[in-house]
Amino acid sequence: MWHNDIKLTKCKRGEGEFFTEKQVHGGKKLENTSIISRISNALFGNKNTTITTDEKGKTTMKIGIISGSVREGRNSAAVSEWIHEFAEKRNDGGIEYEIVALANYDLPLLGAKLPEDRQAAAGAAIQAWSEKMASFDGYVFVTPEYNHAVGGALKNALDFLKPEVADKAAGFVGYGSLGGARAHENMRVILGELSVATVHTTVNFSLMTDFENMSNFVPNDYHAGNATAMLDELIKWSGALKTIR
C-alpha cells in the first residue's frame, strides 16, 4: 500500500530520500519528482495540494458511492442514500458525490459464453460500467457481507476493471451481522490487486441494531464519527493520488 511505502521510506531512507521514478513507475518522468515524494507532499506537506477549486468553484474531484448489491429488496440503497446525504452535508469544497447502483448495470459473468442475441447488450453494459467507474477520483463501496466475503455480483463487476480504478482511493461502508467487516477485509485484497489504496476507517452498520426487522434502516447517531473520519481520509488520499495520474 502507498501508506506503508511512505512510512518505510521516511523511517529507513530519511525525509529527503525517496525511491526514484525508475524504481517506482518504470522510469516514467513526472515533473522531476518521484511518485512517493509527490504523494508525501500532498498528504503531509503543502496543504493546498490535496483539494483545490478553480475561480468559479467548479468540481475538481468526484467520489463515486458504489451501491454494491443487486438483490431484490436490497438494503444497500438506503445505506447508500445515507452516506451520500451525510457527505453532501459536509460541504466539501470542489467535491462531487454520486451514487452508482450496481443493479443498474446488467453485467454478464466474466468469461461466460453468451448467446449472440445478448452479446451487444452485455458489451454495452460493460462499456457503461467501465466509463462510469473511470470518471471518479475515489470511491465509497457500500457492501453487505455474504459468507465472510463481498457479494458475488460486486466481485464480478470489479473483475471487469483495472486501469479505470488504478491509482485511486476507496473507503468502505458495510452492513451485516458484524457490520460487513469481513467483506471489507476481502475488498482490501481485491482492490489492492487493482492498485486501489484503501483507507483505514470504515463505517459498519449492524443488522441487529441499525435495522428494524433487518430491513428498515434506522442508523444510530454514533456512526457519524466513523463516517467523518472515513471521508476525511478518502478525500486526502484521493487528492494525493490524483497528482500522479
N, C-alpha and C positions, 0 to 999 in steps of 0.2 A: 504494500500500500504506500501511497505517496507520503502519508503522515509518518510512517515508520522510516522511510528513506530520509526525510528531513531530520528526524531525531538522530538517526545513525550518523548522518553527515556532520551535524553540529557537535555530537559527542566525541566522535573519533577523528574527524578531519579538521575541526576548528571552524569558527564562524565564517571566515572568508574563503574557505577552500571547499569547493563543491565538485561533484563529478562533472566531467567535461561533456560537451554536447555530443561528441562522438560516442562516448560510453553510454549515454542515456538515450539518445534519439537517433542512432545510426548516422551521426555526422551532420544532421540537418542543422543549418545555421539559423539561429533565432535571435537576430539583432545583437549578436556577440554576447549573449547572456545565456547561461545554461538553464535548462528547464527547471532543475531543482532550485536554483537561485531565484528564478522568476516567481515560482510558486511561493518560496520562502518570503520573498519581498511582499507579495500580495497578502500573505497570511500574517506576517509578523512585522513587516516594515512599514512602507508608506500606506497609511490608512485610506488614501484616496484611490488605491489601485483595485480594490475589491468591487465596489459598486459605484457607478457614475451615471449621471443622466445628462443628456445634452441640454442646450439652452431652451429647448421647447418642452422639456420634461418627457420626452418620448421613452418608450420601453427600451431598456438596454439589456435586460436579461429575462428569459422566460423559463418558468418552472412548471413542468407537467405533473399533475396529480393523477396517477395511473390507478384507476379502479379495477383491480386485478381479478375479479371473479365474474364468471359468466353464468352462474347458477340462477335458475328461475327463483325470484323472491330473494335475491342476494342482499346481504347486509352491507356489502361494500358501497352501495350507492349512498346510503345515509351517512356512513363514516366518511366517505369522500367529500360529501357536501359539508360536513362539519369541519374538516381540516381546511377546505377551501375557504369557507366563511371566516374561520379563525385567521388564516393567512391574510385574507383581504383586509381584515380589520386592523392589521398591524401597520398598514400604510407604508410598506417598504418602498421607498422612492425608486422608480425606474424598473420595478419588478412586476411582471405579469404572471398570474397564476391561472392555470386552465385545467379543468377536469377532462381526462380522456378515459372513456369507458371501453374496456377491452371487449365487452359484449357487442359493441358496435362494429367490430371487425371480424368478419366470418372467415377466420384463418383456417386453412387446412392443416392436417397433421404434417409436420415437416417430413418430407421424403415420401409421403404416401402417394400411391398411384391414383390419379383422378380420372373419371370418365371425361371424355372430350367435351361434353356439354357443360362441365363445371370448371374447366381449366381457365377460361377467360375471367370468370368472376373471382376465382381464387387468386389469380395473378393480380387483379385489380385490388383485392383486399390486402395482399402482401405489400404492394406498392404504396397504398394509402397508409398502412401501418408504419412502414419504413420512413416515409416522408414526415409523418406526424411526429414520430419519436426523434427524428433528426432535427426538428425545428426547435427543440428545447436545449437549454443550457444546464438543466438539472432536473431531478425527478423526486417525487414523493410516491413511493409504491404503497398502495393500500391493499393489504392481502390477508385473507384468512389462513388458517393452518389446517392442512389435511395430512393425517398420518405422520406427524412430526416434520412436515415439509410444506413447501409452497404448492399451491394448486396446480394441477397439470396443464390447465389452459394457459396460465401465465408463463409457466416454464416453456411451453411450446412457442408462445409468442416471442419470448426472449431469444429463443434459438434462431429466429429469423434475423436477428440484429447482430451487429458488431461495430462497423465504422460509425453507424448512426449515434451510438451512445459512448463511444470511446473518449477518454479524457474528459469525462463529465462526472458529476457527483450525484449521490442519491441518499435519501433518508427513507425511513420506514414508519408506517402506521399499520398496526395489526390488530386482529381480534380473534378470540378463540378461548378455549379453556384456560390457557396460560397466556392470553393476550397476543397470540401469534408469535411468541418469542422464538420458537424453534423454526418457524417459517422464515423469520428474519435471518437467523444464522445460516439457513440454507440459501437464502438470497445473497448473502455476502459472498459465498463461494461462487455462485453463478455469475454475479456481477463482477467479481474480481477477474474472472476469465475474460470478461468483456471489456476490461480496462476501465471499469467504473469505480470511483472511490466512494466508499460508503461511510457516512458519518456515525459517530458513536452513539448519540442519544436516540432512543426510539420511543414511540407512543404505543402503549399496549392496553387495549380495551378488553375487559373480561366479559365473556358471555353470561356469567353469573351475576355480576354486579353493575355492568354498564348497559345491559339489555333487559327488557321485560319479556319473559317467555322466550328468551333467546332470539327475539326478532325485532322488538321495538327499541330503538336506540335511544337511551337516556344516559348520556355520559356523565360521570362525576366531575366536579369542578377541578379537582386536583390534577387532572390530565393537562391542564393549561400550562403548567410548569415545564413538563417534558416537551409539549408541542412548541413552546417558545424556544427552548434550548435546541431542539432538533432543527427548526427553521433557521435559527441563528447560525448554526454550524453549516447547514446546507448552503445558505447564501454565501458564507465566507468561502467555502470550498468551491462552489460553482463559479464564483467570481475569479478565484485564483486560477482554476483550471482553464478558464476562458482565455487567459493570457498566453497559453501555449498551443491553442488550436489555430 
